Structure formats: structure tokens, C-alpha cells
Amino acid sequence: MKIETKCVQEGYKPKNGEARVLPIYQSTTFKYDSSDYMGKLFDLEVDGYFYTRLANPTVGFVEEKIAALEGGVGAMMTSSGQAATLIAVMTIAQAGDHIVCSAAVYGGTFNLLGVTLKKFGIDVTFVNPDDDYETLSKAIKPNTKAVLGETIANPALTVLDIEKFSKLAHDNNIPLIVDNTFATPVLCRPFEFGADIVIHSTSKYMDGHAVSLGGVIVDSGNFDWTNGKFPEFTEPDDSYHGVVYTEKFGKLAYITKARAQLMRDLGSAPSPQNAFLLNLGLETLHLRIIRHSENALKVAEFLENNDKVAWVNYPGLASSKYKPLVDKYMPLGASGVVSFGVKGGRQQAVKFLDSLKVAAIVTHVADARTCALHPASATHRQMTDEQLLECGVSPDLVRFSVGIENVDDIIADLEQALNA
Ligand SMILES: *Cc1c(COP(=O)(O)O)cnc(C)c1O
């Protein structure tokens, strides 16, 4: 099936006489006829549901759909994108280990790795994703366990050269984790370019309507965890009856370990209701993300030709230095977020934002309605000016999330706000 068909048809497939639409299994718990069968579930001997923290049918069907969209062998949904990043990294790394991460990542990822995981003993080196292979290689240490980057970085909008990063990871026998939130699997499927694990904040385009928080981890099944660097995968897990993940689960070792250890212990499980809403969003993702991309390109071209605008950053612009990477990794479009600087700097940016009428000021990005944000005074306000510049966010930067309205109305709104 093509990606558009997968958006609509994958996941829940009703049998004769069952509900046509994915039902919401709003139940924490599941009933069995014998304690013996229940025991087998707990031993991971048979497949089934026992407690919604670990698995739930509504959630499970949506996980199947997302795994199919990305081309992975399995997926696990989480309560938020932050939880997905946390569990994706902690399934691989523990105290004493080290991660290499693109400096152009979401502010929440930057803090999670740079502050909170450091407190847990997992060290990080942030690298400039545009550096050449040789320079990037210098960041790898003997205890580096993973490399992480974003397909299109939020909000810097740098485009990750996925093949360069997968080579960096694989030359060092470690996996590449790609946060594919902004591109979505409709525009880019990182596994096709060598990524091993994909994560998403489903709160963005996947949900698409800004109604439910969520995250997901998708496993390509391609990484060889038996290469000697990952004893947690190849030695018995005492916390799970001595299971050896690579022996027992093969290609599903990573995603099973994520669920059996960390979802069990951290408990950041999605609700069935939110999974249902996410599924509704996914059914139109292929239509929305193309429209977002088309509108964003027109908005970026308008801004580029407006004399009140200091600079425009949209990777799909012909003038963008990332255009060759866009053509290679996401030929259908470069997603819906445009950033730009209003001439006059920080204060003019705030004045411009306050003058918008169609576009609303919200923290969120990547839903059907056009919205705008000034990161330096919102999402990134914990950062110093130096850190801001390091992750590609200048003080005058406006992050403009182009919705799926008629683009003429969006451009007219921009024009009147710029004039104001
Ligand atoms: C929003 C976002 C996250 C965090 O997701 P939440 O669902 O808000 O927890 C992670 N990565 C990227 C690229 C994001 O845009």
C-alpha cells in the first residue's frame, strides 16, 4: 500500500460484524479465564493485554498504523513527545554512557539531554548538524551509545543529513535516533536512509488538530544489539524473569525492552481516548501535511520579497541552503513551519505578533490553524543568548506555523501585521 492508503487503512482492521471505526477500549484492565494464562502474559510468553499502562487495544492499533507508516517492525506510544525521547534514549543508555545530539533540536529535547539526563549520569555532546563527517566524528567517545537529530529541527528548521548521521552512528556500532515530528512519515521516512529508531511528538502534525498530547517510538528492527556494546539487550534482565531481549524477541528487542522495562517503571502511558483522537488525525495526515507544505512555501516566498522582513528561513525555499537535502529526503514538501526575522529585532517581532488577526499566538505548532510564536520570549526563554544562537534561534526569530486555511488569507494577515 502507498503511504496515503496506509494513513487511512492501516492499524485497526475489523473482523466480520465488528465496529467499523476503531473502538475506544476505555478499560485499565482485562479479564482472563485462568491464572495460568495470566502468568504466561506476565512472562511475555503469549501476546495479550493485561494492564493499560503496558498495552491497550485502542493504543495498540494506532501503534500498528504508525509502525506501518514509518516502515518499522513495532511502535510504542507514550503520553507525550518528551516521554518518547526520554524512553528512546534510556532504553539504550544508562549512567556512565554518552549521547551525541544535534544542537538544532527542540528546546525540550535540549533540556532533557543537557540538564535532566545529565543528572541521571547520561552525558551529552551537542554538535552542529551541518559540520562535516570528520568534525562530527570527534564527538564520539568510547561510551557513546546513540546519535540523535531531528529531520527538520523545531524551531531552527535545519534539515538533518540523515545518511551522514547514520554513517556516523553505524561506523561506531551505535544506533541513530531521528525525531521525525515536523516531517512526518508522509514527507520523510528516516528508516529508508539508515535511521534505526524514529520518535515523534504526535501532538503536532500527526494529531494535527491540537487536541491531544502524545509521543511514539518506532523501531526499524534493523539495529544489531548483539555487537557487544549493549549488554542490557544480550544479558538476562533480572527485573523481568531473566529475559534476554535479543534472544527472545529478535528484531523486536528494542521496542519490547522499552515497553517491558521503562513503560512499566516510568508509566508515561497514553490514554485510549487520546489514541482514538490521534487515529482520526492520522487518517487525514497525508492530505494536511501536503497542504501545510504548499501554503508554507507560498508564505516563505511572500516574506522573502517583503522589505520589512530581515531574513526568512524555510528549507523548501529555492534560496535555502537546505534545499538539496529537502529534494533528497522530502521531495513532497518541507512541512509547514517558516521562521523569519522582523526588521528592528526583538521588539518589532513582538509588535508584529501582537498585530496578527488570523494567526494566533500559541506555544503550539503544527496544527490546522495558523499560529505564531516568539521563541526567545517563550519556549526558549530559559536559554542564554549564547545557547539560543547555538541551537539556531536568534532573538528576533518568529516561528510561524502555517495552517491549512486558504493561503491568500494567511498572507493578507501577515501583510497587515508587518505594516502595523
Ligand atoms: C513538541 C516536540 C517535542 C515534545 O513533544 P510533546 O508532545 O510536546 O511532549 C519533541 N520533539 C519535537 C521536534 C517537538 O516539536
The ligand as an SDF file (V2000), in Angstrom:
LIG
                    3D

 15 15  0  0  0  0  0  0  0  0999 V2000
    6.8810   19.2480   20.5610 C   0  0  0  0  0  0  0  0  0  0  0  0
    8.0770   18.4700   20.2580 C   0  0  0  0  0  0  0  0  0  0  0  0
    8.5860   17.5210   21.1610 C   0  0  0  0  0  0  0  0  0  0  0  0
    7.9660   17.3030   22.5220 C   0  0  0  0  0  0  0  0  0  0  0  0
    6.6930   16.7580   22.3770 O   0  0  0  0  0  0  0  0  0  0  0  0
    5.4910   16.9790   23.4410 P   0  0  0  0  0  0  0  0  0  0  0  0
    4.4090   16.1570   22.8240 O   0  0  0  0  0  0  0  0  0  0  0  0
    5.2080   18.4330   23.4920 O   0  0  0  0  0  0  0  0  0  0  0  0
    5.9750   16.4330   24.7470 O   0  0  0  0  0  0  0  0  0  0  0  0
    9.6910   16.7900   20.7810 C   0  0  0  0  0  0  0  0  0  0  0  0
   10.2810   16.9800   19.5820 N   0  0  0  0  0  0  0  0  0  0  0  0
    9.8240   17.8820   18.6960 C   0  0  0  0  0  0  0  0  0  0  0  0
   10.5190   18.0480   17.3870 C   0  0  0  0  0  0  0  0  0  0  0  0
    8.7110   18.6550   19.0000 C   0  0  0  0  0  0  0  0  0  0  0  0
    8.2770   19.5500   18.1070 O   0  0  0  0  0  0  0  0  0  0  0  0
  1  2  1  0
  2  3  1  0
  2 14  2  0
  3  4  1  0
  3 10  2  0
  4  5  1  0
  5  6  1  0
  6  7  2  0
  6  8  1  0
  6  9  1  0
 10 11  1  0
 11 12  2  0
 12 13  1  0
 12 14  1  0
 14 15  1  0
M  END
$$$$
